Amino acid sequence: MANRTKVTQQKRARERAKQERQQEKTRRREEAKTRKANEPQQPGGGDEDPDIAGIIPGPQPRPWDDDIEDAPEDKQE
């Protein structure tokens, strides 16, 4: 029967740790909620994906213009 007290104490410690973690999560969620509420809204309603913001539909300029050169001129020496 002596083993039960050790198990009970361990269980209480686990439960206390679990409650502390839950309180920490709740606190972090509240902080995130207030931080989001205080942030200024992005122009355009924030519905636009930031990865593709500013991309215009249609042909895009070539990122490596130096690879494609004009037709080589015939050199006559």
PDB file of N, CA, C and O in Angstrom:
ATOM      1  N   MET A   1       0.806  -1.201   0.000  1.00  0.00           N
ATOM      2  CA  MET A   1       0.000   0.000   0.000  1.00  0.00           C
ATOM      3  C   MET A   1       0.848   1.263   0.000  1.00  0.00           C
ATOM      4  O   MET A   1       0.343   2.344  -0.302  1.00  0.00           O
ATOM      5  N   ALA A   2       2.092   1.148   0.324  1.00  0.00           N
ATOM      6  CA  ALA A   2       2.951   2.332   0.359  1.00  0.00           C
ATOM      7  C   ALA A   2       3.183   2.887  -1.042  1.00  0.00           C
ATOM      8  O   ALA A   2       3.438   4.081  -1.200  1.00  0.00           O
ATOM      9  N   ASN A   3       3.098   2.046  -2.043  1.00  0.00           N
ATOM     10  CA  ASN A   3       3.330   2.497  -3.417  1.00  0.00           C
ATOM     11  C   ASN A   3       2.245   3.453  -3.895  1.00  0.00           C
ATOM     12  O   ASN A   3       2.497   4.283  -4.769  1.00  0.00           O
ATOM     13  N   ARG A   4       1.065   3.351  -3.347  1.00  0.00           N
ATOM     14  CA  ARG A   4      -0.041   4.200  -3.802  1.00  0.00           C
ATOM     15  C   ARG A   4       0.225   5.681  -3.546  1.00  0.00           C
ATOM     16  O   ARG A   4      -0.167   6.526  -4.351  1.00  0.00           O
ATOM     17  N   THR A   5       0.870   5.997  -2.461  1.00  0.00           N
ATOM     18  CA  THR A   5       1.117   7.412  -2.195  1.00  0.00           C
ATOM     19  C   THR A   5       2.055   8.007  -3.233  1.00  0.00           C
ATOM     20  O   THR A   5       1.881   9.152  -3.653  1.00  0.00           O
ATOM     21  N   LYS A   6       3.050   7.228  -3.646  1.00  0.00           N
ATOM     22  CA  LYS A   6       3.983   7.722  -4.655  1.00  0.00           C
ATOM     23  C   LYS A   6       3.259   7.934  -5.984  1.00  0.00           C
ATOM     24  O   LYS A   6       3.465   8.946  -6.654  1.00  0.00           O
ATOM     25  N   VAL A   7       2.419   6.982  -6.358  1.00  0.00           N
ATOM     26  CA  VAL A   7       1.665   7.090  -7.593  1.00  0.00           C
ATOM     27  C   VAL A   7       0.724   8.281  -7.521  1.00  0.00           C
ATOM     28  O   VAL A   7       0.598   9.034  -8.486  1.00  0.00           O
ATOM     29  N   THR A   8       0.069   8.453  -6.391  1.00  0.00           N
ATOM     30  CA  THR A   8      -0.863   9.560  -6.221  1.00  0.00           C
ATOM     31  C   THR A   8      -0.133  10.897  -6.327  1.00  0.00           C
ATOM     32  O   THR A   8      -0.634  11.833  -6.950  1.00  0.00           O
ATOM     33  N   GLN A   9       1.039  10.985  -5.725  1.00  0.00           N
ATOM     34  CA  GLN A   9       1.803  12.229  -5.797  1.00  0.00           C
ATOM     35  C   GLN A   9       2.257  12.510  -7.222  1.00  0.00           C
ATOM     36  O   GLN A   9       2.243  13.658  -7.669  1.00  0.00           O
ATOM     37  N   GLN A  10       2.659  11.468  -7.932  1.00  0.00           N
ATOM     38  CA  GLN A  10       3.068  11.649  -9.322  1.00  0.00           C
ATOM     39  C   GLN A  10       1.885  12.095 -10.173  1.00  0.00           C
ATOM     40  O   GLN A  10       2.016  12.958 -11.041  1.00  0.00           O
ATOM     41  N   LYS A  11       0.732  11.495  -9.911  1.00  0.00           N
ATOM     42  CA  LYS A  11      -0.461  11.862 -10.675  1.00  0.00           C
ATOM     43  C   LYS A  11      -0.832  13.314 -10.408  1.00  0.00           C
ATOM     44  O   LYS A  11      -1.175  14.049 -11.334  1.00  0.00           O
ATOM     45  N   ARG A  12      -0.766  13.725  -9.163  1.00  0.00           N
ATOM     46  CA  ARG A  12      -1.075  15.117  -8.826  1.00  0.00           C
ATOM     47  C   ARG A  12      -0.094  16.068  -9.503  1.00  0.00           C
ATOM     48  O   ARG A  12      -0.483  17.128  -9.993  1.00  0.00           O
ATOM     49  N   ALA A  13       1.178  15.684  -9.527  1.00  0.00           N
ATOM     50  CA  ALA A  13       2.187  16.519 -10.186  1.00  0.00           C
ATOM     51  C   ALA A  13       1.898  16.621 -11.679  1.00  0.00           C
ATOM     52  O   ALA A  13       2.012  17.701 -12.259  1.00  0.00           O
ATOM     53  N   ARG A  14       1.527  15.508 -12.303  1.00  0.00           N
ATOM     54  CA  ARG A  14       1.187  15.525 -13.727  1.00  0.00           C
ATOM     55  C   ARG A  14      -0.031  16.401 -13.977  1.00  0.00           C
ATOM     56  O   ARG A  14      -0.055  17.178 -14.932  1.00  0.00           O
ATOM     57  N   GLU A  15      -1.030  16.282 -13.134  1.00  0.00           N
ATOM     58  CA  GLU A  15      -2.239  17.089 -13.306  1.00  0.00           C
ATOM     59  C   GLU A  15      -1.944  18.565 -13.131  1.00  0.00           C
ATOM     60  O   GLU A  15      -2.475  19.395 -13.869  1.00  0.00           O
ATOM     61  N   ARG A  16      -1.091  18.908 -12.147  1.00  0.00           N
ATOM     62  CA  ARG A  16      -0.701  20.302 -11.953  1.00  0.00           C
ATOM     63  C   ARG A  16       0.038  20.832 -13.176  1.00  0.00           C
ATOM     64  O   ARG A  16      -0.212  21.948 -13.631  1.00  0.00           O
ATOM     65  N   ALA A  17       0.953  20.016 -13.701  1.00  0.00           N
ATOM     66  CA  ALA A  17       1.697  20.430 -14.894  1.00  0.00           C
ATOM     67  C   ALA A  17       0.749  20.603 -16.072  1.00  0.00           C
ATOM     68  O   ALA A  17       0.903  21.538 -16.857  1.00  0.00           O
ATOM     69  N   LYS A  18      -0.217  19.723 -16.201  1.00  0.00           N
ATOM     70  CA  LYS A  18      -1.188  19.822 -17.287  1.00  0.00           C
ATOM     71  C   LYS A  18      -2.005  21.102 -17.164  1.00  0.00           C
ATOM     72  O   LYS A  18      -2.241  21.786 -18.160  1.00  0.00           O
ATOM     73  N   GLN A  19      -2.439  21.434 -15.943  1.00  0.00           N
ATOM     74  CA  GLN A  19      -3.202  22.661 -15.731  1.00  0.00           C
ATOM     75  C   GLN A  19      -2.357  23.889 -16.051  1.00  0.00           C
ATOM     76  O   GLN A  19      -2.855  24.848 -16.642  1.00  0.00           O
ATOM     77  N   GLU A  20      -1.085  23.867 -15.664  1.00  0.00           N
ATOM     78  CA  GLU A  20      -0.200  24.996 -15.952  1.00  0.00           C
ATOM     79  C   GLU A  20      -0.009  25.171 -17.456  1.00  0.00           C
ATOM     80  O   GLU A  20      -0.022  26.295 -17.958  1.00  0.00           O
ATOM     81  N   ARG A  21       0.169  24.061 -18.177  1.00  0.00           N
ATOM     82  CA  ARG A  21       0.309  24.140 -19.631  1.00  0.00           C
ATOM     83  C   ARG A  21      -0.962  24.702 -20.261  1.00  0.00           C
ATOM     84  O   ARG A  21      -0.901  25.518 -21.180  1.00  0.00           O
ATOM     85  N   GLN A  22      -2.115  24.256 -19.756  1.00  0.00           N
ATOM     86  CA  GLN A  22      -3.384  24.747 -20.299  1.00  0.00           C
ATOM     87  C   GLN A  22      -3.544  26.249 -20.045  1.00  0.00           C
ATOM     88  O   GLN A  22      -4.007  26.985 -20.917  1.00  0.00           O
ATOM     89  N   GLN A  23      -3.162  26.696 -18.853  1.00  0.00           N
ATOM     90  CA  GLN A  23      -3.244  28.123 -18.541  1.00  0.00           C
ATOM     91  C   GLN A  23      -2.292  28.923 -19.437  1.00  0.00           C
ATOM     92  O   GLN A  23      -2.636  30.015 -19.890  1.00  0.00           O
ATOM     93  N   GLU A  24      -1.101  28.381 -19.691  1.00  0.00           N
ATOM     94  CA  GLU A  24      -0.136  29.051 -20.565  1.00  0.00           C
ATOM     95  C   GLU A  24      -0.688  29.150 -21.982  1.00  0.00           C
ATOM     96  O   GLU A  24      -0.554  30.187 -22.631  1.00  0.00           O
ATOM     97  N   LYS A  25      -1.307  28.074 -22.464  1.00  0.00           N
ATOM     98  CA  LYS A  25      -1.908  28.102 -23.797  1.00  0.00           C
ATOM     99  C   LYS A  25      -3.009  29.152 -23.875  1.00  0.00           C
ATOM    100  O   LYS A  25      -3.090  29.900 -24.849  1.00  0.00           O
ATOM    101  N   THR A  26      -3.849  29.208 -22.858  1.00  0.00           N
ATOM    102  CA  THR A  26      -4.939  30.178 -22.828  1.00  0.00           C
ATOM    103  C   THR A  26      -4.386  31.600 -22.840  1.00  0.00           C
ATOM    104  O   THR A  26      -4.899  32.469 -23.545  1.00  0.00           O
ATOM    105  N   ARG A  27      -3.342  31.826 -22.058  1.00  0.00           N
ATOM    106  CA  ARG A  27      -2.721  33.149 -22.000  1.00  0.00           C
ATOM    107  C   ARG A  27      -2.148  33.526 -23.363  1.00  0.00           C
ATOM    108  O   ARG A  27      -2.332  34.654 -23.821  1.00  0.00           O
ATOM    109  N   ARG A  28      -1.444  32.574 -24.028  1.00  0.00           N
ATOM    110  CA  ARG A  28      -0.867  32.863 -25.338  1.00  0.00           C
ATOM    111  C   ARG A  28      -1.951  33.130 -26.380  1.00  0.00           C
ATOM    112  O   ARG A  28      -1.788  33.997 -27.239  1.00  0.00           O
ATOM    113  N   ARG A  29      -3.053  32.391 -26.308  1.00  0.00           N
ATOM    114  CA  ARG A  29      -4.156  32.624 -27.250  1.00  0.00           C
ATOM    115  C   ARG A  29      -4.740  34.016 -27.070  1.00  0.00           C
ATOM    116  O   ARG A  29      -5.028  34.701 -28.051  1.00  0.00           O
ATOM    117  N   GLU A  30      -4.916  34.436 -25.831  1.00  0.00           N
ATOM    118  CA  GLU A  30      -5.448  35.772 -25.555  1.00  0.00           C
ATOM    119  C   GLU A  30      -4.490  36.850 -26.066  1.00  0.00           C
ATOM    120  O   GLU A  30      -4.922  37.850 -26.640  1.00  0.00           O
ATOM    121  N   GLU A  31      -3.181  36.638 -25.853  1.00  0.00           N
ATOM    122  CA  GLU A  31      -2.201  37.611 -26.342  1.00  0.00           C
ATOM    123  C   GLU A  31      -2.242  37.703 -27.867  1.00  0.00           C
ATOM    124  O   GLU A  31      -2.181  38.795 -28.432  1.00  0.00           O
ATOM    125  N   ALA A  32      -2.344  36.556 -28.522  1.00  0.00           N
ATOM    126  CA  ALA A  32      -2.394  36.557 -29.989  1.00  0.00           C
ATOM    127  C   ALA A  32      -3.661  37.257 -30.475  1.00  0.00           C
ATOM    128  O   ALA A  32      -3.634  37.988 -31.465  1.00  0.00           O
ATOM    129  N   LYS A  33      -4.761  37.029 -29.777  1.00  0.00           N
ATOM    130  CA  LYS A  33      -6.023  37.655 -30.168  1.00  0.00           C
ATOM    131  C   LYS A  33      -5.934  39.175 -30.037  1.00  0.00           C
ATOM    132  O   LYS A  33      -6.381  39.897 -30.929  1.00  0.00           O
ATOM    133  N   THR A  34      -5.368  39.665 -28.945  1.00  0.00           N
ATOM    134  CA  THR A  34      -5.248  41.113 -28.765  1.00  0.00           C
ATOM    135  C   THR A  34      -4.244  41.699 -29.752  1.00  0.00           C
ATOM    136  O   THR A  34      -4.440  42.809 -30.247  1.00  0.00           O
ATOM    137  N   ARG A  35      -3.156  40.953 -30.049  1.00  0.00           N
ATOM    138  CA  ARG A  35      -2.161  41.424 -30.997  1.00  0.00           C
ATOM    139  C   ARG A  35      -2.783  41.554 -32.386  1.00  0.00           C
ATOM    140  O   ARG A  35      -2.544  42.540 -33.083  1.00  0.00           O
ATOM    141  N   LYS A  36      -3.577  40.570 -32.789  1.00  0.00           N
ATOM    142  CA  LYS A  36      -4.233  40.636 -34.098  1.00  0.00           C
ATOM    143  C   LYS A  36      -5.244  41.767 -34.151  1.00  0.00           C
ATOM    144  O   LYS A  36      -5.397  42.414 -35.187  1.00  0.00           O
ATOM    145  N   ALA A  37      -5.933  42.012 -33.048  1.00  0.00           N
ATOM    146  CA  ALA A  37      -6.932  43.079 -33.021  1.00  0.00           C
ATOM    147  C   ALA A  37      -6.261  44.447 -33.115  1.00  0.00           C
ATOM    148  O   ALA A  37      -6.835  45.379 -33.679  1.00  0.00           O
ATOM    149  N   ASN A  38      -5.050  44.577 -32.570  1.00  0.00           N
ATOM    150  CA  ASN A  38      -4.349  45.858 -32.568  1.00  0.00           C
ATOM    151  C   ASN A  38      -3.546  46.104 -33.842  1.00  0.00           C
ATOM    152  O   ASN A  38      -3.138  47.238 -34.092  1.00  0.00           O
ATOM    153  N   GLU A  39      -3.310  45.079 -34.653  1.00  0.00           N
ATOM    154  CA  GLU A  39      -2.550  45.247 -35.891  1.00  0.00           C
ATOM    155  C   GLU A  39      -3.367  46.051 -36.896  1.00  0.00           C
ATOM    156  O   GLU A  39      -4.582  45.878 -36.995  1.00  0.00           O
ATOM    157  N   PRO A  40      -2.700  46.930 -37.641  1.00  0.00           N
ATOM    158  CA  PRO A  40      -3.433  47.650 -38.692  1.00  0.00           C
ATOM    159  C   PRO A  40      -3.810  46.675 -39.804  1.00  0.00           C
ATOM    160  O   PRO A  40      -3.067  45.743 -40.112  1.00  0.00           O
ATOM    161  N   GLN A  41      -4.967  46.906 -40.393  1.00  0.00           N
ATOM    162  CA  GLN A  41      -5.436  46.045 -41.468  1.00  0.00           C
ATOM    163  C   GLN A  41      -4.617  46.296 -42.721  1.00  0.00           C
ATOM    164  O   GLN A  41      -4.224  47.430 -42.994  1.00  0.00           O
ATOM    165  N   GLN A  42      -4.357  45.239 -43.483  1.00  0.00           N
ATOM    166  CA  GLN A  42      -3.611  45.367 -44.729  1.00  0.00           C
ATOM    167  C   GLN A  42      -4.524  45.980 -45.785  1.00  0.00           C
ATOM    168  O   GLN A  42      -5.724  45.708 -45.806  1.00  0.00           O
ATOM    169  N   PRO A  43      -3.959  46.802 -46.659  1.00  0.00           N
ATOM    170  CA  PRO A  43      -4.794  47.366 -47.725  1.00  0.00           C
ATOM    171  C   PRO A  43      -5.327  46.257 -48.624  1.00  0.00           C
ATOM    172  O   PRO A  43      -4.646  45.260 -48.862  1.00  0.00           O
ATOM    173  N   GLY A  44      -6.522  46.431 -49.110  1.00  0.00           N
ATOM    174  CA  GLY A  44      -7.131  45.429 -49.964  1.00  0.00           C
ATOM    175  C   GLY A  44      -7.903  44.392 -49.178  1.00  0.00           C
ATOM    176  O   GLY A  44      -8.338  43.388 -49.743  1.00  0.00           O
ATOM    177  N   GLY A  45      -8.080  44.610 -47.899  1.00  0.00           N
ATOM    178  CA  GLY A  45      -8.855  43.690 -47.092  1.00  0.00           C
ATOM    179  C   GLY A  45      -8.066  42.497 -46.583  1.00  0.00           C
ATOM    180  O   GLY A  45      -8.585  41.721 -45.781  1.00  0.00           O
ATOM    181  N   GLY A  46      -6.825  42.329 -47.025  1.00  0.00           N
ATOM    182  CA  GLY A  46      -6.019  41.233 -46.537  1.00  0.00           C
ATOM    183  C   GLY A  46      -6.383  39.893 -47.158  1.00  0.00           C
ATOM    184  O   GLY A  46      -5.924  38.851 -46.690  1.00  0.00           O
ATOM    185  N   ASP A  47      -7.210  39.907 -48.214  1.00  0.00           N
ATOM    186  CA  ASP A  47      -7.605  38.662 -48.849  1.00  0.00           C
ATOM    187  C   ASP A  47      -6.567  38.178 -49.858  1.00  0.00           C
ATOM    188  O   ASP A  47      -6.612  37.024 -50.286  1.00  0.00           O
ATOM    189  N   GLU A  48      -5.633  39.048 -50.240  1.00  0.00           N
ATOM    190  CA  GLU A  48      -4.658  38.703 -51.261  1.00  0.00           C
ATOM    191  C   GLU A  48      -3.495  37.939 -50.642  1.00  0.00           C
ATOM    192  O   GLU A  48      -3.018  38.282 -49.561  1.00  0.00           O
ATOM    193  N   ASP A  49      -3.053  36.914 -51.330  1.00  0.00           N
ATOM    194  CA  ASP A  49      -1.922  36.119 -50.884  1.00  0.00           C
ATOM    195  C   ASP A  49      -0.648  36.956 -51.023  1.00  0.00           C
ATOM    196  O   ASP A  49      -0.381  37.466 -52.111  1.00  0.00           O
ATOM    197  N   PRO A  50       0.140  37.112 -49.967  1.00  0.00           N
ATOM    198  CA  PRO A  50       1.325  37.956 -50.058  1.00  0.00           C
ATOM    199  C   PRO A  50       2.383  37.404 -51.011  1.00  0.00           C
ATOM    200  O   PRO A  50       3.217  38.162 -51.508  1.00  0.00           O
ATOM    201  N   ASP A  51       2.362  36.087 -51.276  1.00  0.00           N
ATOM    202  CA  ASP A  51       3.342  35.513 -52.186  1.00  0.00           C
ATOM    203  C   ASP A  51       3.101  35.938 -53.627  1.00  0.00           C
ATOM    204  O   ASP A  51       4.047  36.026 -54.411  1.00  0.00           O
ATOM    205  N   ILE A  52       1.856  36.203 -53.984  1.00  0.00           N
ATOM    206  CA  ILE A  52       1.553  36.562 -55.368  1.00  0.00           C
ATOM    207  C   ILE A  52       1.073  38.005 -55.492  1.00  0.00           C
ATOM    208  O   ILE A  52       0.538  38.393 -56.530  1.00  0.00           O
ATOM    209  N   ALA A  53       1.259  38.788 -54.458  1.00  0.00           N
ATOM    210  CA  ALA A  53       0.832  40.184 -54.490  1.00  0.00           C
ATOM    211  C   ALA A  53       1.627  40.941 -55.533  1.00  0.00           C
ATOM    212  O   ALA A  53       2.851  40.824 -55.595  1.00  0.00           O
ATOM    213  N   GLY A  54       0.943  41.709 -56.346  1.00  0.00           N
ATOM    214  CA  GLY A  54       1.595  42.552 -57.337  1.00  0.00           C
ATOM    215  C   GLY A  54       1.906  41.872 -58.655  1.00  0.00           C
ATOM    216  O   GLY A  54       2.460  42.503 -59.555  1.00  0.00           O
ATOM    217  N   ILE A  55       1.564  40.605 -58.792  1.00  0.00           N
ATOM    218  CA  ILE A  55       1.811  39.922 -60.060  1.00  0.00           C
ATOM    219  C   ILE A  55       0.675  40.244 -61.013  1.00  0.00           C
ATOM    220  O   ILE A  55      -0.499  40.138 -60.658  1.00  0.00           O
ATOM    221  N   ILE A  56       1.030  40.630 -62.208  1.00  0.00           N
ATOM    222  CA  ILE A  56       0.044  41.004 -63.223  1.00  0.00           C
ATOM    223  C   ILE A  56      -0.206  39.795 -64.118  1.00  0.00           C
ATOM    224  O   ILE A  56       0.750  39.151 -64.551  1.00  0.00           O
ATOM    225  N   PRO A  57      -1.461  39.471 -64.403  1.00  0.00           N
ATOM    226  CA  PRO A  57      -1.737  38.337 -65.285  1.00  0.00           C
ATOM    227  C   PRO A  57      -1.175  38.579 -66.680  1.00  0.00           C
ATOM    228  O   PRO A  57      -1.151  39.711 -67.163  1.00  0.00           O
ATOM    229  N   GLY A  58      -0.732  37.523 -67.309  1.00  0.00           N
ATOM    230  CA  GLY A  58      -0.203  37.637 -68.658  1.00  0.00           C
ATOM    231  C   GLY A  58       1.274  37.308 -68.691  1.00  0.00           C
ATOM    232  O   GLY A  58       1.839  36.849 -67.699  1.00  0.00           O
ATOM    233  N   PRO A  59       1.893  37.542 -69.822  1.00  0.00           N
ATOM    234  CA  PRO A  59       3.324  37.227 -69.940  1.00  0.00           C
ATOM    235  C   PRO A  59       4.141  38.051 -68.954  1.00  0.00           C
ATOM    236  O   PRO A  59       3.900  39.243 -68.760  1.00  0.00           O
ATOM    237  N   GLN A  60       5.098  37.396 -68.348  1.00  0.00           N
ATOM    238  CA  GLN A  60       5.965  38.055 -67.376  1.00  0.00           C
ATOM    239  C   GLN A  60       7.323  38.316 -68.021  1.00  0.00           C
ATOM    240  O   GLN A  60       7.733  37.575 -68.915  1.00  0.00           O
ATOM    241  N   PRO A  61       8.021  39.353 -67.582  1.00  0.00           N
ATOM    242  CA  PRO A  61       9.363  39.598 -68.120  1.00  0.00           C
ATOM    243  C   PRO A  61      10.289  38.452 -67.731  1.00  0.00           C
ATOM    244  O   PRO A  61      10.128  37.833 -66.679  1.00  0.00           O
ATOM    245  N   ARG A  62      11.246  38.187 -68.584  1.00  0.00           N
ATOM    246  CA  ARG A  62      12.182  37.102 -68.306  1.00  0.00           C
ATOM    247  C   ARG A  62      13.115  37.523 -67.186  1.00  0.00           C
ATOM    248  O   ARG A  62      13.667  38.623 -67.215  1.00  0.00           O
ATOM    249  N   PRO A  63      13.294  36.662 -66.205  1.00  0.00           N
ATOM    250  CA  PRO A  63      14.176  37.037 -65.093  1.00  0.00           C
ATOM    251  C   PRO A  63      15.647  37.013 -65.468  1.00  0.00           C
ATOM    252  O   PRO A  63      16.462  37.653 -64.803  1.00  0.00           O
ATOM    253  N   TRP A  64      16.006  36.276 -66.533  1.00  0.00           N
ATOM    254  CA  TRP A  64      17.399  36.183 -66.938  1.00  0.00           C
ATOM    255  C   TRP A  64      17.531  36.681 -68.368  1.00  0.00           C
ATOM    256  O   TRP A  64      17.624  35.885 -69.302  1.00  0.00           O
ATOM    257  N   ASP A  65      17.539  37.987 -68.538  1.00  0.00           N
ATOM    258  CA  ASP A  65      17.643  38.569 -69.873  1.00  0.00           C
ATOM    259  C   ASP A  65      19.017  38.355 -70.481  1.00  0.00           C
ATOM    260  O   ASP A  65      19.152  38.398 -71.704  1.00  0.00           O
ATOM    261  N   ASP A  66      20.034  38.128 -69.677  1.00  0.00           N
ATOM    262  CA  ASP A  66      21.377  37.987 -70.213  1.00  0.00           C
ATOM    263  C   ASP A  66      21.574  36.643 -70.911  1.00  0.00           C
ATOM    264  O   ASP A  66      22.512  36.511 -71.698  1.00  0.00           O
ATOM    265  N   ASP A  67      20.736  35.647 -70.658  1.00  0.00           N
ATOM    266  CA  ASP A  67      20.857  34.350 -71.317  1.00  0.00           C
ATOM    267  C   ASP A  67      20.456  34.431 -72.787  1.00  0.00           C
ATOM    268  O   ASP A  67      21.029  33.750 -73.638  1.00  0.00           O
ATOM    269  N   ILE A  68      19.488  35.251 -73.065  1.00  0.00           N
ATOM    270  CA  ILE A  68      19.001  35.370 -74.429  1.00  0.00           C
ATOM    271  C   ILE A  68      19.523  36.686 -74.993  1.00  0.00           C
ATOM    272  O   ILE A  68      19.133  37.772 -74.564  1.00  0.00           O
ATOM    273  N   GLU A  69      20.398  36.557 -75.946  1.00  0.00           N
ATOM    274  CA  GLU A  69      20.988  37.752 -76.542  1.00  0.00           C
ATOM    275  C   GLU A  69      20.435  37.915 -77.950  1.00  0.00           C
ATOM    276  O   GLU A  69      19.823  37.002 -78.503  1.00  0.00           O
ATOM    277  N   ASP A  70      20.658  39.079 -78.512  1.00  0.00           N
ATOM    278  CA  ASP A  70      20.252  39.312 -79.893  1.00  0.00           C
ATOM    279  C   ASP A  70      21.056  38.383 -80.804  1.00  0.00           C
ATOM    280  O   ASP A  70      22.066  37.811 -80.394  1.00  0.00           O
ATOM    281  N   ALA A  71      20.600  38.249 -82.022  1.00  0.00           N
ATOM    282  CA  ALA A  71      21.293  37.388 -82.969  1.00  0.00           C
ATOM    283  C   ALA A  71      22.743  37.845 -83.100  1.00  0.00           C
ATOM    284  O   ALA A  71      23.008  39.041 -83.225  1.00  0.00           O
ATOM    285  N   PRO A  72      23.674  36.907 -83.074  1.00  0.00           N
ATOM    286  CA  PRO A  72      25.091  37.314 -83.161  1.00  0.00           C
ATOM    287  C   PRO A  72      25.384  37.950 -84.517  1.00  0.00           C
ATOM    288  O   PRO A  72      24.936  37.468 -85.557  1.00  0.00           O
ATOM    289  N   GLU A  73      26.121  39.008 -84.482  1.00  0.00           N
ATOM    290  CA  GLU A  73      26.475  39.724 -85.704  1.00  0.00           C
ATOM    291  C   GLU A  73      27.651  39.022 -86.363  1.00  0.00           C
ATOM    292  O   GLU A  73      28.547  38.517 -85.687  1.00  0.00           O
ATOM    293  N   ASP A  74      27.637  38.995 -87.687  1.00  0.00           N
ATOM    294  CA  ASP A  74      28.756  38.402 -88.419  1.00  0.00           C
ATOM    295  C   ASP A  74      29.928  39.376 -88.354  1.00  0.00           C
ATOM    296  O   ASP A  74      29.826  40.533 -88.761  1.00  0.00           O
ATOM    297  N   LYS A  75      31.022  38.881 -87.841  1.00  0.00           N
ATOM    298  CA  LYS A  75      32.205  39.729 -87.748  1.00  0.00           C
ATOM    299  C   LYS A  75      33.060  39.499 -88.988  1.00  0.00           C
ATOM    300  O   LYS A  75      33.460  38.375 -89.293  1.00  0.00           O
ATOM    301  N   GLN A  76      33.324  40.578 -89.682  1.00  0.00           N
ATOM    302  CA  GLN A  76      34.170  40.480 -90.851  1.00  0.00           C
ATOM    303  C   GLN A  76      35.465  41.223 -90.562  1.00  0.00           C
ATOM    304  O   GLN A  76      35.482  42.433 -90.334  1.00  0.00           O
ATOM    305  N   GLU A  77      36.518  40.478 -90.578  1.00  0.00           N
ATOM    306  CA  GLU A  77      37.816  41.108 -90.289  1.00  0.00           C
ATOM    307  C   GLU A  77      38.682  41.147 -91.488  1.00  0.00           C
ATOM    308  O   GLU A  77      39.807  41.643 -91.421  1.00  0.00           O
TER     309      GLU A  77
END
